[in-house]
Amino acid sequence: MEREPDMMAIGGRRLTDTGPGLDVMVIDVAVMDGDWRREVRTEVIERVLAALAEACGLPKPSPAWWVNFRVIDEGSWGFSGGALSVLSLLDSGVFTEEKAKAIRAAIDG
């Protein structure tokens, strides 16, 4: 659904107040439940924005880019009609042993 810039806000500012010619981008980062402390989420968001700026040939991210960081419950990932679980990845080597232990602890609660 396309919306007019005066109907959208990013970071509490209406897009019409940020200046002309800005391309709006909303990035949705969805992760499985785990050890997502505030500083870790912040680092992920900053890296995503920096990578996008680099890919677009810009010196820094645009103020019209917004990142949503969502934590999705274990087993709720849709995958070919089923549910994908992080548990099947814990012993695959994708995560460091420390991160795998933190994920297990978060899931076991």
C-alpha positions in Angstrom: 0.0 0.0 0.0 1.5 3.3 -1.0 1.0 6.3 1.3 1.7 10.0 0.8 4.8 11.3 2.6 2.6 13.6 4.9 1.0 10.4 6.2 4.2 8.7 7.3 6.7 9.4 10.1 10.1 7.9 10.8 11.7 8.4 14.2 8.9 10.8 15.3 9.3 13.1 12.3 6.9 13.4 9.4 8.6 12.6 6.1 7.5 15.9 4.6 9.6 17.6 7.4 12.8 15.8 6.4 13.3 17.5 3.1 12.6 16.9 -0.5 13.8 13.9 -2.6 14.3 11.4 0.1 13.6 7.7 -0.7 11.7 6.0 2.0 12.9 2.5 3.0 11.5 0.3 5.8 13.6 -2.7 6.6 12.1 -5.5 8.7 14.6 -7.6 10.6 12.9 -10.7 12.0 15.0 -12.9 14.3 14.3 -16.0 16.3 14.1 -15.6 20.1 17.5 -15.5 21.7 20.0 -13.2 23.5 18.9 -9.9 21.9 20.0 -7.3 24.4 19.4 -3.6 23.5 23.1 -3.1 22.6 23.1 -6.2 20.3 19.9 -5.0 18.6 21.4 -1.5 18.1 24.6 -3.0 16.6 22.5 -5.1 14.2 20.5 -2.2 13.1 23.5 0.0 12.6 25.2 -2.6 10.5 22.2 -3.1 8.4 21.9 0.6 7.7 25.6 0.9 7.0 25.5 -2.0 4.6 22.5 -0.5 2.8 24.3 2.9 2.5 27.4 1.3 1.1 25.3 -0.7 -1.4 23.5 2.4 -2.5 26.8 4.3 -2.8 26.0 6.8 0.0 28.3 8.0 2.7 25.7 7.4 5.4 22.2 6.0 5.8 19.3 8.2 4.8 17.2 9.7 7.6 14.2 8.3 5.6 15.3 4.7 6.3 13.7 2.9 9.3 14.5 -0.5 10.7 12.0 -2.6 12.6 13.6 -5.3 14.7 11.2 -8.0 15.7 11.9 -11.1 17.8 9.7 -14.1 16.6 8.9 -16.9 19.0 10.6 -20.2 18.5 8.9 -22.4 15.9 6.8 -19.7 14.4 8.9 -19.2 11.2 6.9 -20.2 8.2 8.9 -22.5 5.9 7.3 -24.4 3.0 4.1 -24.8 4.9 5.8 -25.8 8.1 7.7 -24.2 10.9 11.4 -23.6 10.9 13.1 -24.0 14.3 16.3 -22.5 15.5 16.9 -25.7 17.5 17.9 -27.5 14.3 20.6 -24.9 13.7 22.2 -25.0 17.2 24.5 -27.9 16.5 25.2 -27.0 12.9 28.1 -24.6 13.5 26.2 -21.5 12.5 26.4 -20.2 16.0 29.4 -20.0 18.3 29.2 -22.4 21.2 28.7 -19.4 23.5 25.8 -18.0 21.4 24.3 -21.5 21.1 24.3 -21.8 24.9 22.7 -18.4 25.3 20.0 -19.3 22.8 19.3 -22.6 24.6 19.1 -20.7 27.9 16.7 -18.1 26.5 14.4 -20.8 25.0 14.4 -22.9 28.1 13.7 -19.7 30.1 
